Amino acid sequence: MVTPFIWFREKADEAAQFYVSLFPRSKITSVSHWGEGAPAPAGSVSTVSFELDGVPLTAFNGGPPFELTPAFSLVVSCKTQQEIDHYWEALLAEGGKPSRCGWLTDRYGLSWQVVPERIGELIRHPNAVKAMMEMVKLDIERLEKAGI
């Protein structure tokens, strides 16, 4: 099994709790704490294992020197525009930053792509790709019209 391991400077436990609150079939599966002599206060959270919609991930309170970047992102495949709107707004809440083409960075620094589940089909036509490149949050209807 391969499990993404996400290094947060801090608040990995808070981030994991937030993520599992957003997605169905999600839960915290275990929490580990730093011991004596660790690079963080003894008893503070070191790792949180969790599942998002059944997919296992691990969040780590690693502190500096590493930062999250858009070089790693999680993709949320949505059936409807309503679903895209829901996840887009929730992930941007309290300090997230939108990017373009359905990408955003949440308040914890993790990058996400919120896309229609049939994105590959929708952007087969060059006009649809051009339309997508002009969007921030993706709009299924606009992509469909551009691909005609």
matplotlib code that plots the C-alpha trace (Angstrom):
import matplotlib.pyplot as plt

x = [0.0, 1.2, 0.1, 0.8, 2.7, 2.1, 4.6, 3.0, 5.0, 2.3, -1.4, -1.4, -3.9, -6.2, -5.8, -6.7, -9.8, -10.9, -10.4, -12.3, -15.2, -15.5, -15.5, -17.8, -16.3, -13.5, -12.1, -9.0, -7.5, -4.6, -2.7, 0.9, 2.6, 6.2, 8.1, 10.8, 13.9, 11.9, 12.2, 8.8, 7.2, 6.7, 3.0, 2.3, 1.0, 3.6, 1.5, -2.2, -3.2, -6.6, -8.8, -10.4, -13.3, -11.6, -8.1, -5.4, -3.1, -0.7, -0.2, 3.0, 3.8, 7.4, 8.1, 10.6, 12.6, 10.1, 7.1, 4.1, 4.0, 1.6, 4.1, 1.9, -1.9, -5.0, -7.6, -11.3, -13.3, -16.9, -20.0, -21.8, -21.2, -22.9, -20.3, -17.5, -18.9, -19.2, -15.7, -14.2, -15.8, -15.1, -11.4, -11.0, -12.6, -10.6, -7.6, -7.3, -6.1, -7.6, -5.2, -6.4, -7.8, -9.5, -6.5, -6.4, -4.3, -6.2, -5.5, -3.0, -0.9, -2.1, -2.9, -6.1, -7.6, -11.4, -12.4, -15.3, -14.9, -15.1, -12.5, -10.6, -13.6, -14.5, -11.2, -10.7, -11.4, -8.8, -11.5, -12.4, -8.8, -8.6, -11.7, -10.3, -7.1, -9.1, -11.0, -10.2, -13.0, -14.0, -17.5, -18.8, -21.4, -18.8, -16.5, -19.3, -20.2, -16.6, -16.1, -19.0]
y = [0.0, 3.5, 6.3, 10.0, 11.5, 15.3, 17.4, 20.4, 23.0, 22.8, 22.1, 18.7, 17.4, 20.5, 20.1, 16.4, 17.1, 19.7, 17.4, 14.5, 16.8, 17.7, 14.4, 11.4, 8.0, 9.9, 9.4, 9.8, 6.4, 7.1, 9.9, 9.7, 12.1, 13.3, 11.8, 13.2, 14.5, 15.1, 18.2, 19.3, 19.4, 16.0, 15.0, 17.2, 15.6, 14.3, 12.3, 11.8, 9.0, 9.5, 8.5, 10.9, 9.2, 5.9, 7.0, 6.7, 9.7, 10.7, 14.3, 15.1, 18.1, 18.5, 22.2, 23.9, 23.5, 22.1, 23.9, 22.5, 23.5, 23.0, 20.3, 18.0, 18.3, 16.3, 16.1, 16.2, 14.7, 16.1, 14.9, 18.2, 22.0, 22.1, 19.6, 21.7, 24.9, 23.1, 21.8, 25.0, 27.3, 24.9, 24.5, 28.3, 29.1, 31.0, 32.0, 29.7, 31.1, 30.4, 29.8, 28.9, 26.0, 24.6, 24.8, 26.3, 26.3, 25.8, 27.6, 24.9, 25.3, 22.1, 22.4, 20.9, 20.5, 20.7, 19.4, 17.7, 13.9, 13.9, 16.6, 14.6, 14.3, 18.0, 19.4, 17.3, 20.3, 23.1, 25.7, 23.9, 23.9, 27.6, 28.2, 26.2, 28.2, 31.4, 30.0, 30.1, 27.8, 25.4, 25.8, 22.6, 24.3, 26.7, 23.8, 21.9, 24.9, 25.6, 21.9, 22.0]
z = [0.0, -0.8, 1.6, 1.0, 3.8, 4.1, 6.0, 7.7, 9.7, 12.4, 12.8, 11.1, 13.6, 13.0, 9.2, 9.3, 11.5, 9.0, 6.0, 7.5, 8.3, 4.6, 2.9, 3.2, 4.3, 6.2, 9.6, 11.8, 12.2, 14.6, 16.3, 17.5, 19.9, 20.4, 23.3, 25.5, 23.6, 20.4, 18.3, 19.6, 23.0, 24.5, 24.2, 21.2, 18.1, 15.7, 13.1, 12.3, 10.1, 8.5, 5.5, 3.1, 1.2, 2.0, 0.9, 3.6, 4.3, 7.0, 8.2, 10.1, 12.3, 11.0, 11.6, 9.4, 7.1, 4.5, 3.0, 1.1, -2.5, -5.4, -6.6, -4.5, -4.6, -3.8, -6.5, -5.7, -8.6, -8.5, -10.3, -10.4, -10.3, -6.9, -5.6, -7.1, -5.5, -2.1, -2.0, -3.5, -0.9, 2.0, 1.1, 0.6, 3.9, 6.6, 4.5, 1.5, -1.8, -5.2, -8.1, -11.6, -13.6, -10.5, -8.2, -4.7, -1.6, 1.7, 4.9, 6.0, 2.8, 1.0, -2.7, -4.1, -7.6, -7.5, -10.9, -12.7, -12.6, -16.4, -16.9, -19.4, -21.6, -21.1, -22.3, -25.4, -27.6, -27.8, -27.1, -23.9, -22.8, -23.6, -21.5, -18.6, -18.7, -18.2, -15.2, -11.5, -10.2, -13.0, -14.5, -16.0, -18.2, -19.7, -20.4, -22.1, -24.3, -25.2, -26.3, -28.8]

ax = plt.figure().add_subplot(projection="3d")
ax.plot(x, y, z, "-o")
ax.set_aspect("equal")
plt.show()
